[in-house]
Amino acid sequence: DKIPTNEIVIMIQKEVADRFSAKPGSKEYGQITVFLNYFFDIDNVCNVSKNCFFPKPKVDSAVIKMVKKNNLEYVKDLDFFRKIVKDSFRFKRKTIKNNLCNYDINIIESVLEKYNFNINTRSENIPYYVFVELANELLK
């Protein structure tokens, strides 16, 4: 689980960069965003037009900078955290209540309310640190 570098700067397809750096509430926000935001602060440095290349590709690119976080939130079990996030985004347009129906709904409701969310909130509106707390609380 050790990341061997403090900073990663890469150029990738713009649509992928948008997913990596998405904010909660945006349509690009998903599982990968939550995982990456747990480990990194991610910034979109610049967009690169497909016209800058020869031969010209079919898609635009973007340069993103990922800076490793020094103080990660405590996660009791990283595999369980990944599972909770994956399950939360299983059905994109469903609420967290429907996606996590196999878990203790009272614990989920209590954690969400602490951050002014409720069980009818969709996963794409929930910041990564709430998923961290959900995973930790569900393991108690």
C-alpha positions as CSV (number, residue, x, y, z in Angstrom):
1,D,0.0,0.0,0.0
2,K,3.0,2.3,-0.1
3,I,3.1,4.7,-3.0
4,P,6.7,5.1,-4.1
5,T,6.5,8.7,-5.3
6,N,5.0,11.9,-4.0
7,E,3.8,13.3,-7.3
8,I,2.7,11.9,-10.6
9,V,2.1,14.1,-13.7
10,I,0.6,12.3,-16.6
11,M,-1.2,13.1,-19.9
12,I,-4.2,10.9,-20.5
13,Q,-7.4,11.0,-22.4
14,K,-9.4,14.1,-21.3
15,E,-12.5,12.0,-20.4
16,V,-10.4,9.9,-18.1
17,A,-8.7,13.0,-16.6
18,D,-12.2,14.4,-15.9
19,R,-13.2,11.3,-14.0
20,F,-10.0,11.3,-12.0
21,S,-10.4,14.9,-10.9
22,A,-14.2,15.0,-10.7
23,K,-15.9,16.6,-7.7
24,P,-18.9,15.1,-5.9
25,G,-22.1,15.8,-7.6
26,S,-20.7,15.8,-11.1
27,K,-21.7,13.1,-13.6
28,E,-18.0,12.1,-14.0
29,Y,-17.6,11.3,-10.2
30,G,-17.4,7.5,-9.6
31,Q,-15.6,4.6,-7.9
32,I,-12.2,5.5,-9.4
33,T,-12.6,9.1,-8.3
34,V,-13.2,8.0,-4.7
35,F,-10.3,5.6,-4.7
36,L,-7.8,8.1,-6.2
37,N,-9.1,11.0,-4.0
38,Y,-8.4,8.9,-0.9
39,F,-4.7,8.7,-1.8
40,F,-4.1,11.9,-3.9
41,D,-4.9,15.5,-4.4
42,I,-5.7,15.7,-8.1
43,D,-5.5,18.8,-10.3
44,N,-6.2,19.2,-14.0
45,V,-3.1,21.1,-15.1
46,C,-4.2,21.7,-18.7
47,N,-6.1,20.4,-21.6
48,V,-4.3,19.3,-24.8
49,S,-6.1,19.5,-28.1
50,K,-6.0,16.5,-30.4
51,N,-4.8,19.0,-33.1
52,C,-1.4,19.2,-31.3
53,F,-0.5,15.7,-32.5
54,F,0.3,14.1,-35.7
55,P,-1.2,11.8,-36.7
56,K,-4.2,13.5,-35.0
57,P,-6.0,11.2,-32.5
58,K,-9.8,11.0,-32.2
59,V,-9.8,12.4,-28.6
60,D,-8.5,15.4,-26.7
61,S,-6.0,14.8,-23.8
62,A,-5.4,16.4,-20.5
63,V,-2.4,16.7,-18.2
64,I,-3.2,16.0,-14.5
65,K,-1.0,16.2,-11.4
66,M,-1.6,13.8,-8.6
67,V,0.1,14.7,-5.3
68,K,0.2,11.9,-2.7
69,K,-1.5,12.9,0.6
70,N,0.8,12.8,3.6
71,N,-1.9,12.2,6.2
72,L,-4.4,9.6,4.9
73,E,-7.6,9.1,6.8
74,Y,-7.4,5.9,8.9
75,V,-9.0,2.9,7.1
76,K,-9.4,-0.2,9.2
77,D,-9.4,-2.5,6.1
78,L,-8.5,-1.2,2.7
79,D,-10.1,-4.1,0.9
80,F,-13.4,-3.6,2.8
81,F,-13.2,0.2,1.9
82,R,-12.8,-0.8,-1.8
83,K,-15.8,-3.2,-1.5
84,I,-18.0,-0.5,0.1
85,V,-17.2,2.0,-2.7
86,K,-17.6,-0.6,-5.4
87,D,-21.0,-1.7,-4.0
88,S,-22.1,2.0,-3.5
89,F,-21.6,2.7,-7.3
90,R,-22.9,-0.7,-8.5
91,F,-26.1,0.9,-9.9
92,K,-25.2,4.5,-10.8
93,R,-28.7,6.0,-10.6
94,K,-29.8,4.2,-7.4
95,T,-29.6,5.7,-3.9
96,I,-26.9,4.7,-1.4
97,K,-29.7,2.9,0.5
98,N,-30.5,0.7,-2.5
99,N,-26.9,0.0,-3.4
100,L,-25.9,-0.9,0.2
101,C,-29.0,-2.8,1.1
102,N,-27.0,-5.8,2.3
103,Y,-25.3,-3.7,5.0
104,D,-26.5,-2.3,8.3
105,I,-28.8,0.6,7.1
106,N,-28.8,2.2,10.6
107,I,-25.1,2.6,10.6
108,I,-25.1,4.0,7.1
109,E,-27.9,6.4,8.0
110,S,-26.0,7.6,11.1
111,V,-22.8,8.3,9.2
112,L,-24.5,10.0,6.3
113,E,-26.5,12.3,8.6
114,K,-23.3,13.3,10.4
115,Y,-22.3,14.9,7.0
116,N,-25.8,16.2,6.2
117,F,-26.6,13.5,3.7
118,N,-29.4,10.9,4.0
119,I,-29.9,7.3,2.8
120,N,-31.7,8.6,-0.3
121,T,-28.6,10.4,-1.5
122,R,-26.9,9.0,-4.6
123,S,-23.3,7.8,-4.3
124,E,-22.0,10.4,-6.8
125,N,-22.8,13.1,-4.3
126,I,-20.8,11.7,-1.4
127,P,-17.2,12.8,-0.8
128,Y,-14.5,10.1,-0.5
129,Y,-14.0,10.7,3.3
130,V,-17.6,9.8,4.0
131,F,-17.0,6.4,2.3
132,V,-13.9,6.0,4.6
133,E,-16.1,6.5,7.7
134,L,-18.8,4.3,6.3
135,A,-16.3,1.4,5.8
136,N,-14.8,1.9,9.3
137,E,-18.2,2.1,11.0
138,L,-19.6,-0.9,9.2
139,L,-16.6,-3.0,10.4
140,K,-17.3,-2.4,14.1
